[in-house]
Structure formats: structure tokens, C-alpha cells
Amino acid sequence: MLARPPQTRALHWLGRQLFNRTDPASFFDPLLETVDPMLVQGQTLARVEQIIQETADTRTFVLKPAARWAGFQAGQHVNICVEINGVLRTRTFSLSSSPEFWAKQGLVTLTIKRLPGGLVTNWLHDNLRDGQVLGLGEAFGDFLLPETAQPVLFIAGGSGITPVLSHLETMAAQDFRAPVTLLYFVRTQQDIMASERLHAIERRYTALTLKIIPTDESDKPRYLKGRDLEAVPGLKARQVYLCGPMGLMELANKQLHEHGVRETDIHSTFFSTAAPALNSDLANQALGGKVQFRKSNLQASSEGDASLLEIAEASGLAPRHGCRMGICHQCSCRKTSGTVINRLTGKASGPGEESVQLCISIPHGPVTIEI
Amino acid sequence: MKQMTEDQLQELAQDLNSIRDEIVADLGERDANYIRRVIRLHRALEVGGRVMMPFGFIPPVFVAATVSLGLSKIIENMEIGHNVMHGQYDWMNDPTLHSQTYEWDTACSSDSWRRTHNYEHHTYTNIIGKDRDYGYALLRLSDDEKWHPAHSLQFLSYVMLSVFFQWGVSLHELEFERVRRGEIRFRDKIPFLKDALRKGGRQAFKDYVFFPLITFPVAPIVLAGNLGANLMRNLWSSTVIFCGHFTEDAETFDEEECENESKGHWYLRQLTGSSNFTGNKFIHLLSGHLSYQVEHHIFPDLPAHRYPEVSEKVQEVCRKHGIHYNTGSFRHQYGTVVKRILKYSLPDRLRMRLESQPA
């Protein structure tokens, strides 16, 4: 694995002296990117090598990360960063390929489904082309395979299959010697993501039992049943991996407990779908919510139209601020999750990480702020 | 200041808010591309200037290198640093262009600037006693302040301030005049002074020690060129900033009339306390669009390259409400600034006698 170039203290010091920044190399990025975007030093980029249409609304993006990207373990996610109409947007996706594939070919894949109304997923489908670049963060997440071969059960739903694809590719490549079962819930046969890849793995990796269950093909929805679990040999001895929509995860958790699977053997990760766009007027919205001030390790609740600045001050914090009327941006800071309403415009923010002005932002549901 | 009723002020606020909303809704790729283009230009000029400078023993190369580095500092300070720190590009969500973390290429630390300029100056614009940018606690520019014999030499102070402008700005927050009057304690200013020294030291080290040293045989040439580039930036930025609030018709306010003011009143104060100057695209770029000081003061966090298009609409609003829109050629506006500095350096009796004479 290629490590990042060592950022020594001396380099930091010189960077601050000469360029007023800790990473002197990134000073030249605006020039370097006109030569080749992959030369950029301030962030790690990846180039789109190929785009594969998996289903009507799912595509696999094959990416070549810059050499300094540190690699990943099967089941981990990455943040990708794209600029949409001038705004940098960050979203988290699971890598759907195996670390072996990255080691051999220097490539990774993201398998991404269009979310109805989703800004980033739809943009990726509509605008991203071969040869373009996007920001790629380092991998994170602990949805990892057991270190030694043990029986495994995967329960995946919809696009929750993506980290499991990475797991299965890895197990097949390493010849993971233990029974492996995948229960994959899809709406209809047409919605199977990466169906060819799944069947190819099934053919060459005989330890795998693959069961694809369409939920919406009969009159009554066909969800996870006790019978599905009972059909898995040696269920109690298995490490169980859950990934899918909330409904499936809750149902699976409940049934696994009923079948005597221990809490410590259940590993889960889930994707929350983007919050529905808020259209109604400021007056009609239930304002307020739980505010988490992450760095101060403080929590506060608010009701009504108290601004984040007021809430922080009421909690005994003293965030930097100035005019208290949205002009001077002294109080701008990072929101890592949650939605806020802009007091001046009445508009709702996005759900993701972005900069907000504390003095004019009103929480709308739970919000996490980096103070 | 023009007297307006609360209803009129509210209408003024609504008119200006709707101009702002229109631009905010339209922010996007065009603005991102603009600032990135300017940043590329800055990097090219700075790299070009630094690379050429050691060859400055050839006179035309010396001029080119100094001008290139000077322009790079002007563009970085005015169009990039000043504007980024106002939060004009925060919406881009780009960590390298974030108002609260950006550090600019001048002696004043960004943190100090954000406090004294973004907050104090932009909130209390031209309120005598609250806006310390009005005359920089050095110059007497209105009769709100009593004349003192020392004021008769204030044109000299002005020239010195302009020449050493980056250092003047970096020590602005020291509030030396208030320390001297005993209003605040010197020791409370020590953390600020430490910060100012660190940042100022960094800037001096870079331009006057590091780059001359690594080009040792031609060190004096590089040092001279770097001094020249800094001087160029100091004179220009000081001139632009003086044209923003000290022109003939730029009004001043007292604390009382601004207590508990409405947004409309704040807008009116920004409109009447600021002044523009006209020029071509290049002049606007070099001034960081502070040539549109009026627009900048009513909408400090809109991307500055939008001010020309905003200006048309603001002028319309001013006409509608009968508010004077203060603009003129650069020569005219700067001329009135110089006149103002000279005029108020005189004792009131003498000044009034001169003023009463027909021009």
C-alpha cells in the first residue's frame, strides 16, 4: 500500500511561513489542476475509468484513485465529493469491489442507485462521465468480515447489497472456507443490483448459498420470515451482517433475536435515504430539535425559532459571533448532520455536512454542530 | 442623514432584500468558476513574480517581477482574501474558501481582520466613536472630532499610513489611542499583540528574509523587489479603502441615532455612508470590487463580482427612495478624499472661512 507522503513538522512550519497554510503543496493546486486534475495535492481524487449500467436506476462507477489513497477493507465506505452547480457536496457510499481487485488493478467500484429526489445520486447518473474526476476520502467503517473463517449470513436489501458485494468478492478471492449465505431482498427481479457479478461469484465460490427474494412481485409483500432464517443451517453459529433499509433491519434484528442469535454476532450498517424536501412555509414547520455540540460534548433541546447561536449560548457555550443578523459570518461553523432553517430566507438546508451561520440557523430536527 | 419614517425604511429593506434574494437564488457554477479563475490568476502572478525576481539584475525583468508580485498581492488581498473572509463563497462548501479559516497574504491576521473589519466596521459603519475605521483613530475627517494642533500635520500621517498600510491594519486592533487614554488596559491586548507579531513576523520573514536568502547572490535585488511589491499593494489598497467612506458626500452618524436601529435604517446608513468609483473591469478586479463600496456594504456576503449587476438595481431603489447614490470617477472621488484630509487638518475657523469663499 502506498502511504501519504510524510507531512513533517518542518514542512508545516514552512507552509505557514510561505503560503499561510499547513500544506504548502496545495498552494499550487489551482495551477496543477489545469495540467492534470489528478496532480492536485489538497485532496485525494479519483478518475472515472468506466461506468456500467447495472439496472434501470443503478450504475457501477469504476474509479482509479490517486496513488496516495491508502486503500480499504471489504465492507468499508468512503466519502465522495463532487461539485454540483458550484457547491461541493459530500456523500457516503460503500465500496462494492474487493481490496484484492484494488491491489491488482488499482481500481475500486461504487455501485450507486438513483434516489428519488436525491441531488447527488441523480447528478452522478446524469453528469458523471468517463475521464472525469471526483474527490475520494479515505475508507472508514467497521462493517468488516471476521478475521478467521466462520460461518456467515448476510441479509441485504436493495442498495444495501453494495458492501456485501465487496465482502463476497473478497471471500471468493481468499477462498474463505466456511458456509456463507446471502438473503438478498429486492423489490422485483429487475431491481437486482449487480446481478451478473453476484451469479459469477456464486459459480466460482461454492461455499456461497445465494437466495434472491423479490418482495413486491405478488399481491402481498413478501418480507423476511422466520422460515427464511430457519432454512439457514447452523444459524446460531453464524456471524450475521445486516445492510439495507430501516424496515428490513428492524425486522431482521427482531427475528434474529427470536431465533437465539446473540447481539454480539450481529453486525449492521444502514443507509438513510435523504430527508424529503421541505416545501412548506416556515410557520408551518415544527421548528426546534435536539442539538448536539460535538466538540464541547454538550446536548441541548430547543423549541420554536431559537437560533443555534442562542441555543449554544443558553447551554453555556460562547461561540465566536459578531453582528447576530447574518451579515458578518463570524459565527459560521460546520454542521455535520441534520437540517436547519435559514431565518432570513425560511429555506431548509441540506441534511449533510456544510457550513452554517449560527445566528440565523434554526434547527429542524436533530442537528450536530462542530463546536 | 436623510430622514425616513419607519414605514419607508421597512419598504427600503424589502426592496433591497429582494435584490439580495434574487442573487442568492442564482448563485452557482458561474460564481465558483469566477473565483477559481481569479485564484489561478493569483497563483500564476505570484509564481511568475517569485521566479522572475532573482533575474531582476536585468532592469525590465525587475520591473516585470515586482509588478507581477505586487499585482498578485493586490488580487489576493482585495478580490480573494477580503471577499472570502466576508463569507461570499461559504455557500460553495469548499474548505479552502471558507470565511473562518482563510488566511491572507498580509501582515494583519485573518482573525483580527474578521473582528475589526467584518464585525465592527461593517456593523457600525461610519458611526463616530464606534467605527474605528473612520479615520483609523489617526485622521480627523469630520467636525465630530475636536481640532487639535497635531491634526495640522495629518496629511503626513496619511502618507505614512498608506506607505505602511499593512502594518497599520495589523495593529489596528491594538486600539492604541484607547490604551493611551486609559480606557483599556495594555495587558489585555497582549494576546492580540502576540498574534499580530506571529503573523506579521511570518510575512516579513517570507518577503524580506526567506526569498532573499535562498537567492543569495542577488539577495538585495530580491529584497528590493519584494519591498516594491508590498509598497505597491499598500498604496493601492489604502487608496481604494479611503475612497470607500471618506469621499466628500459620505455621511457620518452618531451613536444615538443608531441605537436599536431597524434593518432598514442599517441599510440607509450603509447607502449614505459609502461611496463608489467608476472604472474598467481590471480596476474593479484590483479593487476587489470595493469600487462598488455601496453594494459591498449593503450585501457584504454576496460574491463581489456580482456587484456590477446589483448596482443597476440598487441605483433604481435609491432613485425611488430619493437617496443619494455616491459615485464618480476614481480621480474625482480620490480628489475629494485628499481635500477632506487637508480640510479637516485646519482649525475650524480657518476651514470655515475657506469654505465660505466661492470656489
Chai-1 contact restraints between the chains, C-beta under 6 A:
chainA,res_idxA,chainB,res_idxB,connection_type,confidence,min_distance_angstrom,max_distance_angstrom,comment,restraint_id
A,Q17,B,R202,contact,1.0,0.0,6.0,A-B,restraint_1
A,Q17,B,F205,contact,1.0,0.0,6.0,A-B,restraint_2
A,Q17,B,K206,contact,1.0,0.0,6.0,A-B,restraint_3
A,L18,B,K206,contact,1.0,0.0,6.0,A-B,restraint_4
A,N20,B,E103,contact,1.0,0.0,6.0,A-B,restraint_5
A,P30,B,I39,contact,1.0,0.0,6.0,A-B,restraint_6
A,P30,B,R40,contact,1.0,0.0,6.0,A-B,restraint_7
A,P30,B,R43,contact,1.0,0.0,6.0,A-B,restraint_8
A,L31,B,R43,contact,1.0,0.0,6.0,A-B,restraint_9
A,N85,B,G28,contact,1.0,0.0,6.0,A-B,restraint_10
A,N85,B,E29,contact,1.0,0.0,6.0,A-B,restraint_11
A,G86,B,G28,contact,1.0,0.0,6.0,A-B,restraint_12
A,G86,B,E29,contact,1.0,0.0,6.0,A-B,restraint_13
A,G86,B,D31,contact,1.0,0.0,6.0,A-B,restraint_14
A,G86,B,A32,contact,1.0,0.0,6.0,A-B,restraint_15
A,G86,B,M92,contact,1.0,0.0,6.0,A-B,restraint_16
A,V87,B,M92,contact,1.0,0.0,6.0,A-B,restraint_17
A,V87,B,N93,contact,1.0,0.0,6.0,A-B,restraint_18
A,L88,B,N93,contact,1.0,0.0,6.0,A-B,restraint_19
A,L88,B,D94,contact,1.0,0.0,6.0,A-B,restraint_20
A,G322,B,Y119,contact,1.0,0.0,6.0,A-B,restraint_21
A,C323,B,T123,contact,1.0,0.0,6.0,A-B,restraint_22
A,I327,B,P300,contact,1.0,0.0,6.0,A-B,restraint_23
A,C328,B,N118,contact,1.0,0.0,6.0,A-B,restraint_24
A,C328,B,Y119,contact,1.0,0.0,6.0,A-B,restraint_25
A,C328,B,H122,contact,1.0,0.0,6.0,A-B,restraint_26
A,H329,B,G87,contact,1.0,0.0,6.0,A-B,restraint_27
A,H329,B,S99,contact,1.0,0.0,6.0,A-B,restraint_28
A,Q330,B,R114,contact,1.0,0.0,6.0,A-B,restraint_29
A,Q330,B,Y119,contact,1.0,0.0,6.0,A-B,restraint_30
A,S332,B,G87,contact,1.0,0.0,6.0,A-B,restraint_31
A,S332,B,D90,contact,1.0,0.0,6.0,A-B,restraint_32
A,S332,B,S99,contact,1.0,0.0,6.0,A-B,restraint_33
A,S332,B,Q100,contact,1.0,0.0,6.0,A-B,restraint_34
A,E354,B,N93,contact,1.0,0.0,6.0,A-B,restraint_35
A,S355,B,D90,contact,1.0,0.0,6.0,A-B,restraint_36
